[in-house]
Amino acid sequence: MPSPQDTSSDTSVTAEQQRKVQREQDAKDRKSGEAKPSKKAVQAGHRPEPENPMPAQHLEKPGIEAEMDLQPRFQASGYLGSGKLDGMVALITGGDSGIGRAVALLYAREGADVAIVYLEDEQVDAEETRRCIHEEGRHCVLIPGDVRDPEFCRRAVKETLEAFGKLDILVNNAAFQLHAVNIEDITDERLDLTFKTNIYGYFQMARAAVPHLPRGGSIINTGSVTGLEGSAHLLDYSTTKGAIHAFTKSLASNLLDKGIRVNAVAPGPVWTPLNPADRSADEVKNFGKQTDMKRPAQPEELSPAYVFLAAPACSSYITGIVLPVTGSVGAV
């Protein structure tokens, strides 16, 4: 056994080594100044995306993408299709603009025909989405209506089946969002509107679609970082998004034996009509700046995640997950 004197000598050497390393780092710090987090937006894609300040603009609801000063990027010019969804049919709610439009475009690029659901006031956006899908060489049908109505949800599925003869993918994406500083500001009418659009609509669309989805089919729900972390001024919205995450996991378990996968994507701030139609023009300028990447995402940065979760070649062993695409490190 080493003597106490030997042990003391060893620990003294260790302590001196630690002090030496400390002195070296202290000298480097004095020379370069203490490292500070970057204030610049992070660009990690194949091309730079727009950074703050974003255009100061406030849209009237439901928010028309064609009226936005800075058009959201949805074309995903660096994304090359490879037939991952060849021969499949997708039904996308809120598919006229924003994330829904970007997803519809990539699904078409991967070989799928697409039906999109939207509010009648969003006809201009829906027509543009259909035009882009046709340019990809696929077919698109437009189904205007309100997902709060269970009868409409059944009709949307029926019209998709009549148009294409099948249904493989349901993307629940339609949403209503409106900020409120105090819980007292959220009236019964607003609470009803938010819940019936964001969670009732998802449930009702899934209920209508499931009997027609084949083994290997999938449902993808749009959740939110607010459903993971909460949001002080989006009380009702973040509550529905948390419910969507729970619904995703529960339905995944329910449909497992049928071979139907159910997953969700939880976006952070994304430059779509939803947010300029919620916040004041002045607040919109800094939209997304609070993320670690210090900018909002563009829809084309979200859509590949929806391809991944829909394509059996990519995710046949994945069900019941909530995939965060938030622009920040880590996820709850």
C-alpha positions, 0 to 999 in steps of 0.5 A: 500500500502507498504510504500517506506521504506518497498519497499526499505527493500524488494529490499535490501533483494533481492540484498543481496540474489543475492550477496550471491548466487554469492559468493557461485558460485565464491567460487565453481569456484575458487575451481574447476577452470572455466568450459571448454568445453570438447575436447573429442569426444562425444559417445552417441550410443550403441557402441563407434564410431571411433574418430579423427584423422581419417586415412589420405587418399585421394581417387580418385573420385568417391571414392570407399568404399572398398579402404578406410583405415577405413571402414565406419560402416553401419551394425547398429548392435544395430538396430533390424528390426520390419517389418516397411517396410514389402512388400515395394520396395525402389529405392536408388541412390548412394546406393552402399556406404556411407549413401546410403548403410547404408540406403539400409541395414536397409530398407532390415532389415525392410522388403523391397526389394531394387534397387540401382543406382550407377556409373559403376566404383563403381561396387565393392561397389555395389556388396558388398551392394547387398550381405549384403541385401541378408544376410538380406533375401531381394532381391536387383537389381543393376542399374548402370548409371548416374542420370544426364541423364533423360533417365537413370532415367526413365530406373532406375524406369522401371527396378525397376518396372520390378524386383519387380512389384512396387515402394514405396520409392525413396531415392535421395542420389547420390552426387558430391562434390569438394572443391574450395578456390575461386569462380573463381576456379569453372569452368562452367564444374564443376558447370554443373557437381555438379548441374546436379548430385545433383539437376537435378538428384533428380528432374529427379528421382522424376519426373520418380518415382512419377507416380508409387508411391502409396498413402502412398509412400514417397520420401526422399532426402539427403540434408546437413548441408551445405545447412542449414549453407552454406560453404565457400569452397563448394560453388556449393555443398552447393548451390545445397543442399539448392536447395534440401531443397527447392525442398523437401518442394515444392514437399511435397506441390505438392504431398500432395493430392496424399498422397505421403510424401516428406522429407529430411535428412540434415547430418553433416560430415559423414565418407563416400568415398565422403570426402576422395575423396574431401579433402587432406589426411592431412585435412581428419585426422580432418574431423568432429572435428569441430562439437559439438560432435567433430567427424564425424558420421558413416553411421549407425548413419544416416540410422535410420532417413531414416527408420523413414521418410519412414515408414508410421507407424512412420511418416505418419503425417510428410511431407516437413521437413528437418531433421538435423542429424549434430552432433551439437546442434541446426539447422538453 
